[in-house]
Structure formats: C-alpha cells, structure tokens
C-alpha cells in the first residue's frame, strides 16, 4: 500500500544548553492516519511538536510538513494545532475568541459556527472564556484548530479536563477527522485512548524516538497466561515445553510465548506433572505494557551510557 507522507523529520534535534530536548528524531506521518505521539513527561514530545509547527527552531536536522519546510507560510494555513492548552482572551466569549482568530486568518464567520458545532460547544458559545470549565476550554482550543479546513491537525492532550462522555465524543471526532482524509498527530498520556483511536504510534524517551510502528505491531502477539500451583513446578514444566527465555513470572501468573493452538498440550503436561491448574488463557499485551517496557529500557540504556562516559 502506498502512503502519502505528510510529516517527515530527519535527525531533528533541539538542544537547550547542555540538555538535549530532542535527540535525532526521525519520524514519518502518513496522510489520513491518527499518529499517537507518546512519551513520559519531559521526554521531548512538546518540543518536537513545536518544531513541526515552526514555533521552535531546531538546533540541527530537518522537518518537512505537507511537502514544505516546517513553519513555511504556505504550510501554516493548512495546519491546525492545540499545544500545551488553549490561550484565549478571558473577557471575550468563546464565539468572539474564534471570530477574532477567523478575522486574523481571513476566514469567513461560517467557519466559527461550524467549528463550535463540531466540538459541541454551540450552546455555550456566548459565555465568556473565563467562565469555561477546563474541559470547555479544551473544546474551544480544538475548535480553533479545526477552522480553515486544515490538512494536518496537531493535538496535545485534547481530552484533558473532559468528563468520560466528553472524552468519548472527542475520540469519535478525532477518528472522524482521519476518516475524512485529514491527518492527526495526537499527543496523549492516556494509553487506552491511543490504543483505541491511533493507527500508528511513535514512542519518545529522553528525547529519542525509540520505536515507530502500527499499534498492533507494537503490542505484538498474544501470550498464554497460566496460574497454577506449585508455581515452581509450573515454571519448570512450561520452560521444558516452550524453551528457555520464553516464560516469565508476573505476580502469581506465568506468561508464556507459546502459540494459543498449543494450549491443550500445555494443559495436559501441567496436569500430568501434578500442577493444580487454576487458569490458562490467552492474553494480549496492552499498549501500556509495551510503553513502560520501551521507556524503561530506554531510560536504563541512557543511564548506562552516562555511567560509561562519566
């Protein structure tokens, strides 16, 4: 399948003094996909997004957005963004804030009402911004990002402050935007949210992009979860059947890298060995499991590098 590249970075780097906020980030985002950008706090997510928007100049490396250098005037009008929370005039209403932005960008008033309707904020559009809840402020920020029919939309924690119903609505909206052919880069700390709506994910840790892949590839194949007693005997039999390094303990559960089709064979072997089998079921790793494995491994590697070079 051929993909149209919307965002392409090549060793994008940003240094602040002795600190590397982004360290050689090379990422690719395709048209019409929701790209989840994940990382712990301080990992370099927001710095990278700001460089894509032309708000921060990279120390080195390149970033291309919609076929032009990041921040190019021809690109800015085709990109909508909500970064680190919305900034609006507190004494103006939601509608008047958007109308001000629309006039500045040369957009018709119809764009304002369409954006308010899309984020379900029309009923409160006449209220002053300072009276809005955190969730309503987020909705208005997303509405501002949607004006002008952007081809690329960058959203930094768009569900922050929303109640469960509002979060579900926002997820549906983001998915609908991609289904319409737009591209969405979503930065979020909610793994379940990313797992539900994102097509591909980039994981950043300590400024480095440690992995970029479709969600299902990151999660990998399912494993067999086994609970039985005595545990030591269970591990011994399972290791003999599946091979060294394919069995690991997670609390009182053994996780086996074994094809689900071999579950009956495993069950028979355990019972014949005198193991009381309490549970045997396939378990698919969550994106959260993978995220912590990746960022933990990356952090450990970074610490090792520092110790070696110190």
C-alpha positions as CSV (number, residue, x, y, z in Angstrom):
1,X,0.0,0.0,0.0
2,X,1.3,3.4,-1.0
3,X,1.2,6.2,1.6
4,X,1.4,10.0,1.1
5,X,3.9,11.4,3.6
6,X,2.5,14.5,5.5
7,X,5.3,14.8,8.1
8,X,8.9,13.7,7.7
9,X,11.7,14.6,10.1
10,X,15.4,13.7,9.7
11,X,17.5,13.6,12.8
12,X,15.6,16.5,14.2
13,X,17.5,17.8,17.3
14,X,16.9,20.6,19.8
15,X,19.5,21.5,22.4
16,X,19.0,23.9,25.3
17,X,22.5,24.5,26.7
18,X,23.7,21.1,27.9
19,X,20.2,19.5,27.7
20,X,19.0,17.6,24.6
21,X,15.2,18.1,24.5
22,X,15.0,16.3,21.1
23,X,17.8,14.0,20.1
24,X,17.9,13.0,16.4
25,X,14.2,12.4,16.0
26,X,13.3,10.8,12.6
27,X,9.6,10.3,12.3
28,X,7.1,9.7,9.4
29,X,3.4,10.5,9.5
30,X,1.1,9.4,6.7
31,X,-2.0,11.2,5.2
32,X,-5.3,10.2,6.8
33,X,-3.9,8.5,9.9
34,X,-4.1,9.2,13.6
35,X,-0.5,9.2,14.8
36,X,-0.1,8.7,18.5
37,X,3.0,10.5,19.9
38,X,3.8,9.0,23.3
39,X,6.4,9.6,25.9
40,X,6.9,10.4,29.7
41,X,6.8,14.0,30.9
42,X,9.9,15.8,29.7
43,X,10.6,13.2,27.0
44,X,10.6,15.8,24.2
45,X,7.1,15.5,22.8
46,X,6.1,19.1,23.0
47,X,9.5,20.3,21.8
48,X,9.2,18.1,18.8
49,X,5.7,19.2,18.0
50,X,6.7,22.8,18.3
51,X,9.5,22.3,15.8
52,X,7.0,20.7,13.4
53,X,4.8,23.8,13.7
54,X,7.7,26.2,13.2
55,X,7.4,27.6,16.7
56,X,10.8,26.4,17.7
57,X,13.9,26.4,15.5
58,X,15.8,23.1,15.6
59,X,19.5,23.0,16.5
60,X,20.1,20.6,13.7
61,X,18.2,18.2,11.4
62,X,15.2,18.8,9.1
63,X,11.4,18.7,9.3
64,X,9.1,18.7,6.3
65,X,5.4,19.3,6.7
66,X,3.0,18.9,3.8
67,X,5.9,18.9,1.4
68,X,7.4,22.2,2.7
69,X,9.9,23.1,5.5
70,X,8.2,23.2,8.9
71,X,6.9,26.7,9.6
72,X,6.8,27.8,5.9
73,X,4.0,30.4,5.4
74,X,2.4,28.2,2.7
75,X,2.1,25.4,5.3
76,X,0.9,27.3,8.4
77,X,-2.6,28.0,7.0
78,X,-3.1,24.3,6.3
79,X,-2.2,23.2,9.9
80,X,-4.4,23.4,13.0
81,X,-2.9,22.9,16.4
82,X,-3.6,22.8,20.1
83,X,-0.3,22.8,22.1
84,X,0.0,22.9,25.9
85,X,-3.5,24.1,26.5
86,X,-5.5,26.8,24.7
87,X,-4.7,30.5,25.0
88,X,-7.7,32.9,24.6
89,X,-8.9,36.3,25.8
90,X,-10.6,35.6,29.1
91,X,-13.1,38.5,28.8
92,X,-14.3,37.5,25.3
93,X,-16.9,34.8,24.7
94,X,-16.0,31.6,23.1
95,X,-17.5,32.7,19.8
96,X,-15.9,36.1,19.9
97,X,-12.5,34.5,20.5
98,X,-12.9,32.3,17.5
99,X,-14.2,35.2,15.4
100,X,-11.1,37.2,16.3
101,X,-8.9,34.3,15.1
102,X,-11.0,33.9,12.0
103,X,-10.7,37.6,11.0
104,X,-6.9,37.4,11.6
105,X,-6.7,34.4,9.3
106,X,-9.1,35.8,6.7
107,X,-11.7,33.1,7.3
108,X,-15.5,33.6,6.9
109,X,-17.7,33.8,10.0
110,X,-19.3,30.5,8.9
111,X,-16.1,28.7,10.0
112,X,-16.7,29.9,13.6
113,X,-20.1,28.4,13.9
114,X,-19.1,25.2,12.1
115,X,-16.1,24.7,14.5
116,X,-18.2,25.3,17.6
117,X,-20.8,22.9,16.4
118,X,-18.2,20.2,15.7
119,X,-16.9,20.3,19.3
120,X,-20.5,20.5,20.7
121,X,-19.9,24.0,22.2
122,X,-22.6,26.0,20.3
123,X,-24.9,26.2,23.4
124,X,-22.2,27.9,25.5
125,X,-20.5,29.9,22.7
126,X,-21.8,33.2,24.2
127,X,-20.3,32.6,27.6
128,X,-17.0,34.3,28.4
129,X,-13.9,32.2,28.2
130,X,-13.0,32.8,31.8
131,X,-16.3,31.1,32.8
132,X,-15.5,27.9,31.0
133,X,-14.5,24.7,32.7
134,X,-11.2,23.2,31.8
135,X,-13.0,20.7,29.5
136,X,-14.8,23.5,27.7
137,X,-11.5,25.4,27.3
138,X,-10.1,22.3,25.7
139,X,-13.0,22.0,23.3
140,X,-12.6,25.6,22.3
141,X,-8.9,25.0,21.6
142,X,-9.8,22.1,19.4
143,X,-12.4,24.2,17.6
144,X,-9.8,26.8,16.9
145,X,-7.5,24.1,15.5
146,X,-10.3,22.9,13.1
147,X,-11.0,26.3,11.5
148,X,-9.8,26.7,7.9
149,X,-10.2,23.0,7.0
150,X,-6.6,22.0,7.9
151,X,-5.0,19.0,6.3
152,X,-2.9,18.4,9.4
153,X,-4.2,18.7,13.0
154,X,-1.8,18.6,15.9
155,X,-3.5,18.0,19.3
156,X,-1.6,18.0,22.6
157,X,-3.7,16.2,25.3
158,X,-7.0,17.2,23.7
159,X,-9.1,15.3,26.3
160,X,-7.6,17.0,29.3
161,X,-10.3,18.1,31.7
162,X,-13.1,16.3,29.8
163,X,-15.6,14.0,31.6
164,X,-16.0,10.4,30.3
165,X,-18.7,11.4,27.9
166,X,-16.7,14.3,26.6
167,X,-13.7,12.1,26.2
168,X,-15.7,9.6,24.1
169,X,-17.0,12.4,21.9
170,X,-13.5,13.8,21.4
171,X,-12.2,10.3,20.4
172,X,-15.0,10.0,17.9
173,X,-14.2,13.4,16.5
174,X,-10.5,12.6,16.1
175,X,-11.3,9.3,14.3
176,X,-13.8,11.1,12.1
177,X,-11.3,13.7,11.0
178,X,-8.9,10.9,9.9
179,X,-11.7,9.1,8.1
180,X,-12.3,12.3,6.2
181,X,-8.8,12.2,4.9
182,X,-7.2,14.6,7.4
183,X,-4.1,13.7,9.3
184,X,-4.0,13.9,13.1
185,X,-1.0,13.9,15.4
186,X,-2.2,13.1,18.9
187,X,0.0,13.5,22.0
188,X,-1.6,11.9,25.0
189,X,-0.7,10.2,28.2
190,X,-3.8,8.0,28.1
191,X,-2.7,4.7,26.7
192,X,-6.2,3.3,26.3
193,X,-7.2,6.3,24.3
194,X,-4.2,6.0,22.0
195,X,-4.8,2.3,21.6
196,X,-8.4,2.8,20.7
197,X,-8.1,5.5,18.0
198,X,-4.5,5.6,16.7
199,X,-3.3,3.8,13.6
200,X,0.4,4.2,14.3
201,X,2.5,5.2,17.3
202,X,5.8,6.9,17.9
203,X,7.4,6.4,21.3
204,X,9.9,9.0,22.5
205,X,12.0,8.7,25.6
206,X,14.8,11.0,26.8
207,X,14.5,13.0,23.5
208,X,14.9,9.9,21.3
209,X,12.4,8.2,19.2
210,X,12.7,4.6,20.4
211,X,10.1,3.0,18.2
212,X,7.6,3.8,15.5
213,X,5.1,1.2,14.3
214,X,1.4,0.4,13.9
215,X,-0.3,-0.2,17.3
216,X,-0.9,-3.9,16.6
217,X,2.7,-4.4,15.7
218,X,3.9,-2.7,18.9
219,X,1.6,-4.9,21.0
220,X,2.9,-8.0,19.3
221,X,1.5,-11.5,19.5
222,X,-0.6,-12.6,22.4
223,X,0.9,-14.8,25.2
224,X,-0.6,-17.5,27.3
225,X,-1.3,-16.6,30.9
226,X,-1.1,-19.5,33.3
227,X,-1.9,-19.7,37.0
228,X,-1.2,-22.9,38.9
229,X,0.4,-24.4,42.0
230,X,3.1,-25.2,42.9
231,X,4.5,-22.3,40.9
232,X,8.0,-23.6,40.8
233,X,6.8,-26.9,39.2
234,X,4.6,-24.9,36.7
235,X,7.6,-22.9,35.6
236,X,9.8,-26.0,35.2
237,X,7.3,-27.8,33.0
238,X,6.4,-24.7,31.0
239,X,10.1,-23.9,30.3
240,X,10.8,-27.5,29.3
241,X,7.9,-27.4,26.8
242,X,8.4,-23.9,25.4
243,X,12.2,-23.4,25.7
244,X,14.5,-21.2,27.7
245,X,13.6,-17.5,27.9
246,X,10.0,-17.9,26.8
247,X,8.5,-18.0,30.3
248,X,8.3,-15.1,32.7
249,X,6.6,-14.5,36.0
250,X,4.1,-11.7,36.5
251,X,3.0,-11.8,40.2
252,X,1.4,-15.2,40.5
253,X,0.9,-15.6,36.8
254,X,3.3,-17.2,34.3
255,X,3.4,-15.6,30.9
256,X,4.4,-17.9,28.0
257,X,5.4,-17.0,24.5
258,X,3.5,-20.0,23.1
259,X,1.0,-20.3,20.3
260,X,-2.6,-20.5,21.5
261,X,-3.1,-23.6,19.5
262,X,-0.7,-25.5,21.8
263,X,-2.7,-24.6,25.0
264,X,-4.2,-28.1,25.2
265,X,-0.8,-29.7,25.0
266,X,0.5,-27.4,27.8
267,X,-2.6,-28.1,30.0
268,X,-2.0,-31.9,29.7
269,X,1.7,-31.6,30.5
270,X,1.0,-29.5,33.6
271,X,-1.7,-31.8,34.9
272,X,0.4,-34.9,34.3
273,X,3.2,-33.2,36.3
274,X,1.0,-32.7,39.3
275,X,0.3,-29.0,38.8
276,X,-3.1,-27.8,40.0
277,X,-4.2,-25.6,37.1
278,X,-6.3,-22.6,38.0
279,X,-6.2,-20.6,34.9
280,X,-5.0,-20.9,31.3
281,X,-6.0,-18.2,28.8
282,X,-4.5,-16.1,26.0
283,X,-3.5,-12.5,27.0
284,X,-2.8,-9.7,24.6
285,X,-0.3,-7.1,25.8
286,X,-1.7,-3.7,26.2
287,X,-0.1,-0.6,24.7
288,X,0.6,0.5,28.3
289,X,2.6,-2.7,28.9
290,X,4.7,-2.0,25.8
291,X,5.1,1.7,26.6
292,X,6.6,1.0,30.0
293,X,8.8,-1.7,28.6
294,X,10.1,0.6,26.0
295,X,10.6,3.8,28.0
296,X,12.0,1.8,30.9
297,X,14.5,0.1,28.7
298,X,15.4,3.4,27.0
299,X,15.9,5.1,30.4
300,X,18.1,2.2,31.6
301,X,20.2,2.4,28.4
302,X,20.6,6.1,28.8
303,X,21.8,5.7,32.4
304,X,24.2,3.0,31.3
305,X,25.6,5.4,28.7
306,X,26.1,8.1,31.2
307,X,27.9,5.8,33.6
308,X,30.2,4.5,30.9
309,X,31.1,8.0,29.7
310,X,31.3,9.6,33.2
